[in-house]
Structure formats: C-alpha cells, structure tokens
Amino acid sequence: MKEATKASILLVEDEENLQEALKLNLELEGYEVTAVDNGTAALKAVKNEYFDLIILDIMLPEMDGIAVCENIRIQNNEVPILFLSAKNSSADRVLGLKKGGDDYMTKPFNLEELLLRVEKLIVKNKKIQDKDSVPNVYRFGNNTIDFAAQECVGKDGKHYELSKKEAMLLKLLIENKGEVVTREKILQVVWGYNVYPTTRTIDNFILNFRKYFEEDSRNSKYFHSVRGVGYKFTEA
C-alpha cells in the first residue's frame, strides 16, 4: 500500500497454517497484521488497539466469530469485519451480515479476491472516517485556534502555544464535532502506532483544553469525556 501509515489488520484464525499464510500475504501487501487464534484474544486486542479491518473466522475456540462480532458492535466499534468461514450456506452468510459483518467469504477462497476485498473495505472505511478538514484558523465562542502556527487565544484573551499533539487532537475532535471519538481512534491518529500511552495522557490534554477554552472548567461546554468510550467536542 502507498499510504505513509500502514493500515492495520486483526487476523482471527485458529488454523495455524492458514493463519501463517494469510499473515505473510497481507504483510507482503504492506499491511500491519496482528494475528490471534481465539475469540477472547480477539476482543482483548480490539479493546487495546486500533484496527482498520478485522478478518474473522467463525468457528473458533472459546467464543465463536459471531459472538466476537456482536461484542465488538456492542462497544460501538465500527471497524470493518470480513468473515472468513468454512460455513458456506446462505443462512450462514445472512447471519454473519446481520450480526454486524461487512463482508463474508467462504473457505476455500481465492487469495487475490480476498486481498481485493480487504483493500476495498479499508478504502471505503477510510472515506467514511475522513471528515471535511477544518480551516487553519478556527473560532468558537471567544476562542481562536491557529493550527498552522500551533497556537491559540483562549477565553481570557491569553495566547497559548500548542504542542504538535495538542493541535492534532484539537483538529481531530473539531473535525468530528458532535460525535464521540473513541480513545483508540485518537491514539491511532495522534500517536500513530499501536503501543499506546495511558488514557490519563489524553485526559491531561482535555484538562489543558478546558483550562484554555472553558469559562467553567468543571462544567464543560466544549470538551467532554464520555466514560469508557472516548471524547467529544460540541459547540453551542
């Protein structure tokens, strides 16, 4: 792939030889691949990391792929899921799609077709996730942010310098105004890798934003923490 940042894929497959072959071929295509062999490990990975796509077998030990998919969707995680299964009846396909899958391929499969479907799902999801970019100078309330200069004027007229990551996080939240941005999404976009700093790191950034921009930092008007999910920017 040509993107500066590799798209990341979670591969959930318990058949060892198939898992190794798929992981190798996906990596040859330029993807970053995390491979696990059971449903419990899959849910743990999704909780701790951001993925651009999940390739999910249905017949897994401990927890089947349908249950894994349902759990992911309960968490309001919109990551694309491609089911890859030996279960090939129409009823199986319909069930997989009804439970939250975006695509369904049966084993045995054509590798070239799989790679094409993977690419299309990732590209489609990227288009959905990419919001209209905010202007270099953005104003709300009595506040002004200059993203190009990495500085802002807060509620009290004071000027503040912004770190690069502060500016990136502000832009991400404003681009998604009115919507909750998940912790995983923030860490992938702002930090750009899958070994994350703690949630407290983002909390500290949000506390800084409240200090700069909120009239009453204990009664936030613009920057909100949504417990267990993520963060949101709203504008009255």
Backbone torsions as a table, in degrees:
resi	resn	phi	psi	omega
1	MET	NA	155.6	-172.1
2	LYS	-97.6	-9.2	-178.5
3	GLU	-64.2	148.6	179.4
4	ALA	-63.7	-37.7	177.8
5	THR	-102.3	128.2	-179.9
6	LYS	-65.7	137.7	171.8
7	ALA	-70.0	141.5	-176.8
8	SER	-107.0	137.0	-176.8
9	ILE	-125.6	135.8	170.3
10	LEU	-100.0	119.9	178.8
11	LEU	-104.6	118.3	-178.4
12	VAL	-114.2	101.4	-174.5
13	GLU	-151.8	125.5	-175.6
14	ASP	-94.0	-8.7	176.5
15	GLU	-83.0	109.2	-168.0
16	GLU	-55.8	-49.4	-177.1
17	ASN	-63.1	-41.3	179.4
18	LEU	-67.5	-41.1	179.0
19	GLN	-59.5	-45.7	-178.7
20	GLU	-63.8	-42.5	-178.9
21	ALA	-65.6	-44.1	179.7
22	LEU	-65.1	-44.0	-180.0
23	LYS	-59.4	-45.1	-179.8
24	LEU	-61.2	-48.1	-176.9
25	ASN	-67.6	-36.3	176.8
26	LEU	-67.6	-40.1	178.3
27	GLU	-66.9	-35.1	176.5
28	LEU	-64.0	-26.4	176.9
29	GLU	-81.5	-5.3	176.8
30	GLY	99.9	9.7	179.3
31	TYR	-87.9	154.5	171.6
32	GLU	-95.7	120.0	-170.3
33	VAL	-117.5	128.5	169.8
34	THR	-108.6	124.1	-176.7
35	ALA	-114.3	132.0	174.5
36	VAL	-133.3	164.6	-172.7
37	ASP	-120.4	11.8	177.4
38	ASN	-153.3	163.8	-174.8
39	GLY	-66.6	-38.4	-179.8
40	THR	-62.7	-44.3	178.5
41	ALA	-65.1	-34.3	178.6
42	ALA	-63.2	-46.9	-179.3
43	LEU	-65.0	-36.9	177.4
44	LYS	-63.6	-42.7	179.8
45	ALA	-63.8	-42.5	-179.6
46	VAL	-64.7	-35.1	179.6
47	LYS	-67.7	-34.5	-172.2
48	ASN	-99.4	-14.9	-175.1
49	GLU	-134.8	162.2	174.6
50	TYR	-99.7	133.8	176.3
51	PHE	-127.2	145.5	176.0
52	ASP	-85.2	-18.0	-178.9
53	LEU	-163.3	147.9	172.3
54	ILE	-121.7	127.5	171.2
55	ILE	-101.1	118.4	-165.6
56	LEU	-127.0	116.4	172.0
57	ASP	-72.0	153.3	-179.8
58	ILE	-92.8	-45.0	-177.8
59	MET	-86.5	93.2	-176.5
60	LEU	-123.2	155.1	174.2
61	PRO	-72.8	154.2	175.6
62	GLU	74.9	-51.9	-178.2
63	MET	-150.9	126.3	-176.4
64	ASP	-75.7	166.6	-174.6
65	GLY	-62.0	-33.0	178.5
66	ILE	-63.1	-44.5	179.0
67	ALA	-65.5	-38.5	177.3
68	VAL	-60.7	-46.8	179.7
69	CYS	-60.1	-45.5	-179.9
70	GLU	-60.8	-42.2	179.5
71	ASN	-63.7	-39.1	179.2
72	ILE	-64.9	-42.6	-178.8
73	ARG	-70.4	-31.5	175.9
74	ILE	-61.2	-34.3	178.9
75	GLN	-75.4	3.3	-179.2
76	ASN	63.2	30.9	178.3
77	ASN	-92.8	119.4	-174.5
78	GLU	-95.2	16.6	179.0
79	VAL	-55.5	134.9	177.5
80	PRO	-63.0	138.7	179.4
81	ILE	-122.9	124.1	176.0
82	LEU	-108.2	110.7	175.8
83	PHE	-74.8	137.6	176.7
84	LEU	-130.5	108.7	-168.5
85	SER	-145.5	151.7	173.1
86	ALA	-77.8	-13.3	178.4
87	LYS	-78.1	112.3	-167.0
88	ASN	-120.3	15.1	178.8
89	SER	-79.8	161.2	177.6
90	SER	-59.6	-38.3	-180.0
91	ALA	-62.5	-38.6	178.9
92	ASP	-65.0	-43.0	179.2
93	ARG	-61.8	-47.4	-178.3
94	VAL	-61.3	-43.2	179.7
95	LEU	-60.8	-46.0	-179.6
96	GLY	-59.4	-42.6	-179.8
97	LEU	-72.3	-36.8	178.5
98	LYS	-65.1	-35.1	-176.4
99	LYS	-81.7	0.7	173.9
100	GLY	121.8	1.5	177.0
101	GLY	-72.2	149.8	178.7
102	ASP	-97.6	-22.5	179.7
103	ASP	-156.0	163.9	-175.6
104	TYR	-147.4	122.0	175.8
105	MET	-123.1	144.8	-179.5
106	THR	-103.8	150.0	174.6
107	LYS	-88.3	143.2	-7.2
108	PRO	-71.4	156.3	-175.1
109	PHE	-131.8	163.5	176.1
110	ASN	-88.6	122.2	-175.5
111	LEU	-59.3	-43.2	-178.6
112	GLU	-62.0	-39.6	178.2
113	GLU	-66.2	-42.0	178.6
114	LEU	-59.2	-47.3	-178.6
115	LEU	-62.7	-35.9	178.7
116	LEU	-67.2	-43.7	179.0
117	ARG	-65.1	-39.7	177.6
118	VAL	-58.9	-48.5	-178.9
119	GLU	-61.1	-44.5	-177.7
120	LYS	-65.0	-39.9	178.6
121	LEU	-64.8	-40.7	-179.5
122	ILE	-68.2	-43.6	179.3
123	VAL	-63.7	-44.0	179.5
124	LYS	-61.1	-44.4	-179.6
125	ASN	-65.0	-37.6	179.8
126	LYS	-63.8	-39.7	178.9
127	LYS	-64.6	-38.3	178.8
128	ILE	-67.4	-40.8	-175.9
129	GLN	-73.6	-31.3	-177.9
130	ASP	-72.4	117.9	179.3
131	LYS	-96.9	165.9	174.4
132	ASP	-59.8	130.8	-176.5
133	SER	-69.5	144.6	178.3
134	VAL	-80.7	155.1	178.8
135	PRO	-67.4	163.5	-179.7
136	ASN	-61.5	-34.2	176.8
137	VAL	-113.9	119.4	-176.0
138	TYR	-122.7	132.3	-178.4
139	ARG	-119.1	139.0	172.7
140	PHE	-150.8	135.5	-174.7
141	GLY	56.8	-131.3	176.1
142	ASN	-97.8	16.6	-174.2
143	ASN	-105.9	150.2	175.9
144	THR	-136.1	132.5	174.9
145	ILE	-116.8	128.7	173.8
146	ASP	-108.7	100.4	-175.1
147	PHE	-68.4	-35.8	-178.4
148	ALA	-66.1	-40.4	-179.3
149	ALA	-85.9	-8.9	-176.3
150	GLN	54.3	53.0	177.1
151	GLU	-149.7	165.1	-179.7
152	CYS	-147.2	161.3	171.0
153	VAL	-114.1	121.0	-174.8
154	GLY	-86.7	-172.4	-174.5
155	LYS	-59.3	-30.0	-175.7
156	ASP	-97.4	9.3	179.9
157	GLY	83.9	-0.8	178.6
158	LYS	-76.4	146.7	176.5
159	HIS	-93.5	137.9	177.6
160	TYR	-129.5	138.5	171.4
161	GLU	-84.3	140.9	179.2
162	LEU	-107.6	138.4	171.3
163	SER	-71.5	164.3	-179.9
164	LYS	-58.4	-42.4	-178.0
165	LYS	-71.2	-34.2	174.5
166	GLU	-61.2	-44.9	180.0
167	ALA	-64.2	-40.4	179.9
168	MET	-65.2	-41.9	-179.8
169	LEU	-67.8	-41.8	176.5
170	LEU	-58.2	-45.7	-178.1
171	LYS	-64.1	-42.4	179.8
172	LEU	-61.7	-45.3	-179.2
173	LEU	-66.1	-40.6	-178.8
174	ILE	-70.4	-37.3	176.8
175	GLU	-60.4	-30.0	-179.1
176	ASN	-106.9	34.7	-175.4
177	LYS	-50.2	130.8	178.7
178	GLY	84.5	-3.9	-179.1
179	GLU	-118.5	146.3	176.0
180	VAL	-75.6	127.5	175.2
181	VAL	-101.7	121.6	-175.1
182	THR	-67.1	154.4	176.7
183	ARG	-56.5	-41.8	-178.3
184	GLU	-62.9	-41.9	179.2
185	LYS	-63.6	-43.6	179.4
186	ILE	-60.0	-47.3	-176.1
187	LEU	-68.1	-33.5	177.7
188	GLN	-69.6	-44.5	-175.5
189	VAL	-74.7	-44.6	-173.5
190	VAL	-83.3	-42.6	-179.7
191	TRP	-93.8	-29.0	170.6
192	GLY	74.8	22.8	175.3
193	TYR	-153.7	172.8	-172.2
194	ASN	-100.9	5.9	172.9
195	VAL	-106.4	103.3	-164.2
196	TYR	-95.6	149.5	165.5
197	PRO	-69.4	175.4	-175.5
198	THR	-76.5	163.2	175.7
199	THR	-57.3	-31.7	-178.5
200	ARG	-59.6	-31.4	179.4
201	THR	-60.2	-46.4	178.9
202	ILE	-67.8	-40.9	178.8
203	ASP	-55.1	-40.6	-180.0
204	ASN	-65.3	-37.1	176.4
205	PHE	-63.1	-45.9	-179.2
206	ILE	-62.4	-39.3	176.9
207	LEU	-60.9	-40.4	176.8
208	ASN	-62.9	-43.8	-179.8
209	PHE	-61.5	-40.3	178.6
210	ARG	-64.3	-37.9	179.3
211	LYS	-65.1	-40.0	-179.5
212	TYR	-71.6	-44.5	-161.5
213	PHE	-114.0	-19.8	-173.3
214	GLU	-91.9	135.3	173.7
215	GLU	-64.9	-38.7	177.9
216	ASP	-130.3	102.8	-173.7
217	SER	-65.7	-18.8	179.2
218	ARG	-89.3	-9.9	177.6
219	ASN	-129.5	76.0	-169.0
220	SER	-65.1	134.1	177.2
221	LYS	-101.4	-29.8	-173.3
222	TYR	-112.6	-43.9	-171.4
223	PHE	-113.2	118.6	-172.0
224	HIS	-123.6	140.1	171.3
225	SER	-99.4	128.3	178.2
226	VAL	-106.9	105.0	-170.0
227	ARG	-52.7	127.4	175.9
228	GLY	78.1	-1.5	-176.9
229	VAL	-123.3	-60.4	-177.5
230	GLY	173.1	-140.1	-171.5
231	TYR	-141.2	154.4	-174.0
232	LYS	-144.0	141.7	172.7
233	PHE	-108.3	128.5	176.0
234	THR	-127.4	153.7	-179.8
235	GLU	-133.8	124.2	-176.8
236	ALA	-67.4	NA	NA
